[in-house]
Amino acid sequence: MKKLKTYQIFNESIDHNESDQTLNESRFLEFRKVLSCLKDLSLDFEDNSCHCEIFPKDDIQLNIVSLKSRGHLGSIRQPFYLEIDIDRRIIAQDEKRTGFGPFPEWFIERCREIESYMESEGFETKPSVRYGTDWENFETIDELSVVIGLIYKIKLEFISI
């Protein structure tokens, strides 16, 4: 019986695919680290009875975000955000009880710390406020310091730069 010799065809494409897969895996691990730090940074909200929800929630959604950040999956919209349910007890009410005053300073400072961390990781932060049924978008965290009214949620959306 004759022995067959094997040859590797398209060597460059195989190496490219392997390096691309390694890059995707490393980006996935970077995002996992970012999510872990984001959870740690949002503990102050949880300690003050403001429930937080970070999206992506699982590894599958996280993998989609990491692939999207590398320019793949262009047609899929995968948001990356932190949503904070507001416990009205943290916001001082005015005397007439017609609305709620501004956020406490610790709340704004924690949002700024999150914004600063996410910027260092390559993300721009876009805050939004949810009133009864409407959302209002803002350009910076500093604009949150003057927001008053019946606020239900704050959303910090992170957009890859």
C-alpha positions as CSV (number, residue, x, y, z in Angstrom):
1,M,0.0,0.0,0.0
2,K,1.2,3.4,-0.9
3,K,1.5,6.2,1.6
4,L,-0.2,9.5,0.8
5,K,1.5,12.7,1.5
6,T,-0.6,15.5,2.9
7,Y,-0.1,19.1,1.9
8,Q,-1.4,22.3,3.5
9,I,-3.2,24.4,1.0
10,F,-4.0,28.1,1.5
11,N,-1.6,28.4,4.4
12,E,-2.2,32.2,4.7
13,S,-5.9,32.0,5.1
14,I,-5.6,29.3,7.8
15,D,-3.2,31.5,9.8
16,H,-5.5,34.5,9.3
17,N,-8.5,32.6,10.6
18,E,-6.6,31.4,13.7
19,S,-5.3,34.8,14.5
20,D,-8.8,36.3,13.9
21,Q,-10.3,33.7,16.3
22,T,-7.6,34.5,18.9
23,L,-8.4,38.3,18.6
24,N,-12.1,37.6,19.0
25,E,-11.5,35.5,22.1
26,S,-9.2,38.1,23.6
27,R,-11.8,40.8,22.9
28,F,-14.4,38.6,24.6
29,L,-12.2,38.3,27.7
30,E,-11.7,42.0,27.7
31,F,-15.4,42.6,27.7
32,R,-15.9,40.1,30.4
33,K,-13.4,42.0,32.6
34,V,-15.2,45.3,31.8
35,L,-18.5,43.8,32.8
36,S,-17.0,42.5,36.1
37,C,-15.6,46.0,36.9
38,L,-18.9,47.6,35.9
39,K,-20.7,45.3,38.4
40,D,-18.3,46.4,41.1
41,L,-18.7,50.1,40.3
42,S,-22.5,49.8,40.5
43,L,-22.5,48.3,44.0
44,D,-23.3,51.7,45.5
45,F,-26.5,51.8,43.6
46,E,-27.5,48.4,44.9
47,D,-26.5,49.4,48.4
48,N,-28.9,52.3,48.2
49,S,-31.9,50.2,47.0
50,C,-31.5,51.1,43.3
51,H,-31.7,47.9,41.4
52,C,-29.1,47.7,38.5
53,E,-29.3,45.7,35.3
54,I,-26.3,45.3,33.1
55,F,-26.7,44.2,29.5
56,P,-25.3,41.9,28.1
57,K,-26.4,39.4,30.7
58,D,-24.8,36.2,29.5
59,D,-21.8,35.0,27.5
60,I,-23.7,34.6,24.3
61,Q,-24.8,38.2,24.3
62,L,-21.3,39.2,25.4
63,N,-19.8,37.4,22.5
64,I,-22.1,39.2,20.1
65,V,-21.0,42.6,21.5
66,S,-17.3,41.6,21.2
67,L,-17.8,40.5,17.6
68,K,-19.7,43.7,16.8
69,S,-16.9,45.8,18.3
70,R,-14.5,44.2,15.8
71,G,-16.6,45.2,12.8
72,H,-18.4,41.8,12.4
73,L,-22.2,41.3,12.5
74,G,-22.9,44.7,11.1
75,S,-26.6,44.1,10.7
76,I,-27.2,43.1,14.4
77,R,-27.8,45.8,16.9
78,Q,-26.6,44.7,20.3
79,P,-26.8,47.3,23.0
80,F,-24.4,47.6,25.9
81,Y,-25.8,49.5,28.9
82,L,-26.3,49.8,32.6
83,E,-29.9,50.5,33.7
84,I,-30.6,51.8,37.2
85,D,-34.1,51.6,38.7
86,I,-34.5,54.7,40.9
87,D,-35.6,54.3,44.5
88,R,-37.4,57.6,45.1
89,R,-36.2,57.6,48.7
90,I,-32.7,58.6,47.6
91,I,-34.1,61.8,45.9
92,A,-35.2,64.6,48.2
93,Q,-38.9,65.6,47.6
94,D,-39.9,69.3,47.6
95,E,-42.2,70.7,50.2
96,K,-45.3,70.7,48.0
97,R,-44.7,67.1,46.9
98,T,-45.2,68.1,43.2
99,G,-42.0,66.4,42.1
100,F,-38.6,65.2,43.0
101,G,-35.5,67.2,43.5
102,P,-32.1,66.6,41.9
103,F,-30.1,63.4,42.4
104,P,-27.8,63.2,45.4
105,E,-24.1,64.0,44.9
106,W,-23.0,60.4,45.5
107,F,-25.2,59.3,42.6
108,I,-23.8,61.7,40.1
109,E,-20.2,61.0,41.3
110,R,-20.7,57.3,40.8
111,C,-22.1,57.8,37.3
112,R,-19.0,60.0,36.5
113,E,-16.7,57.3,37.8
114,I,-18.5,54.7,35.6
115,E,-18.2,57.1,32.6
116,S,-14.5,57.7,33.3
117,Y,-13.8,53.9,33.5
118,M,-15.8,53.1,30.4
119,E,-13.9,55.9,28.5
120,S,-10.6,54.3,29.5
121,E,-11.9,51.0,28.1
122,G,-12.9,52.6,24.7
123,F,-16.5,53.4,25.2
124,E,-18.5,56.7,25.1
125,T,-21.3,57.0,27.7
126,K,-24.7,58.3,26.7
127,P,-27.1,58.9,29.7
128,S,-30.9,58.7,29.4
129,V,-33.7,59.4,31.9
130,R,-37.0,57.6,31.9
131,Y,-40.0,59.5,33.2
132,G,-43.5,57.9,33.3
133,T,-43.5,56.7,29.7
134,D,-41.0,58.8,28.0
135,W,-37.2,58.7,27.7
136,E,-35.1,61.8,27.6
137,N,-31.5,61.5,26.2
138,F,-28.6,63.6,27.4
139,E,-25.1,64.2,26.0
140,T,-23.2,64.1,29.3
141,I,-23.5,62.8,32.9
142,D,-23.2,66.5,34.1
143,E,-26.7,67.1,32.7
144,L,-28.1,64.6,35.1
145,S,-27.3,66.8,38.0
146,V,-30.1,69.3,37.1
147,V,-32.8,66.7,36.2
148,I,-35.9,66.9,38.4
149,G,-39.3,65.3,38.1
150,L,-40.8,61.9,38.5
151,I,-37.9,59.7,37.4
152,Y,-38.1,55.9,37.1
153,K,-34.9,54.8,35.5
154,I,-31.5,56.0,34.4
155,K,-29.8,54.3,31.5
156,L,-26.1,54.6,30.8
157,E,-25.5,53.3,27.3
158,F,-22.0,52.5,26.2
159,I,-21.0,53.0,22.6
160,S,-17.7,51.7,21.3
161,I,-15.4,54.5,20.1
